[in-house]
């Protein structure tokens, strides 16, 4: 439950009285609630300020980066901050609806438009989170350098600390360097599984819970294929608008490795064989 002190603090920030609160599903990391006032509904995410330092500030930066791209419907960031040891993020509430007939076509067009936002580097001004884990965004000059140093190496290091062992990782790094396309960076959602998009009241896609960076765009494509939940029409339309480099389907395991490592480090050994199988492909 939200404490009375937090409710009063939110009322001050919103400049209106909160009439009611109700829990929303929010996963394992955050408590999520809907706050109802006389004029609006607001989503609030809450977690431990000491355990997840800077998480909501990083999420706010990511949401604003996505919103500035003018591609998808993105919830507006209203406020974020801390009270005692509680971090919070106040967001616009987006009403949900049924998918429009052209939902997957629109999704593919908008994802292609999002990925056409670029910077002359790979990375971001700040680090952020992927799930409950830190995600590093130190700027790099190339896609392969960014992916290896800022995505794979930290996760392998953490996995080894968690008691998992791997062989020939350096060989793997050398082998995938030549597989990764030498493309410009793209603004990616960064954690685009089927639980991180919504259907808004008009039937259009909306993105939530980002882990953004200017990164290889195939990272999003790889994550979307890892657990499914996206219609093939999306990828067909995407490829028409912003064609992927040849053999992109063969590279999916390279990008999925990062997300498998994240799951290994959060959820444990059930993902170990899948990580090893990707290593074996390129070692």
Helices and strands as residue ranges (DSSP letters): H 4-14, E 18-24, E 31-37, E 41-48, H 55-68, E 73-74, E 77-83, E 86-92, H 103-115, E 128-130, E 133-135, H 143-146, I 147-152, H 153-161, H 169-177, E 186-188, E 197-199, E 205-207, E 213-215, H 218-227, H 232-241, H 248-267, G 269-271, H 272-281
